[in-house]
């Protein structure tokens, strides 16, 4: 997968977030797909796999809700690294900057992505969200639906 195709994919992905359009964010993902982060028990790695489109989309909607509830205004990215992995795959390492509606910085983080070519174009197959901090942006009320990096969602303990 070429650098240009990868960059164009992330432009569409960013634009979906800038609209806070959970459906369009979900459209960018391959099913099955997975997201890894470091928010497991004791700070260990955790992987969430999505074999179901509805579950994946629910998580992307939850992430957009977290952003919306934190006065999200826009996202921008810098493609730090691109590795073509044959004609149908690529690895991309991005720096994301999220801005509030007033233009101030909401968060800055890096995420790695494995992209796969599908009949509908490139899709995110895997992500490693090792810096995004949604905990600081998410109410921890017992039983609340909580988004996790790159769209993970869970229910907080009661």
Secondary structure, 3 states (H helix, E strand, C coil): CCHHHHHHHHHHHHHHHHCCCHHHHHHCEEEEEEEEECCCHHHCCEEEEECCHHHHHHHHHHHHHHHHHCCEEEEEEEEEEEEECCCCEEEEEEEEEEEECCCCEEEEEEEEEEEEEECCEEEEEEEEECCCCCHHHCCCCCCCEEEEHHHEEEECCC
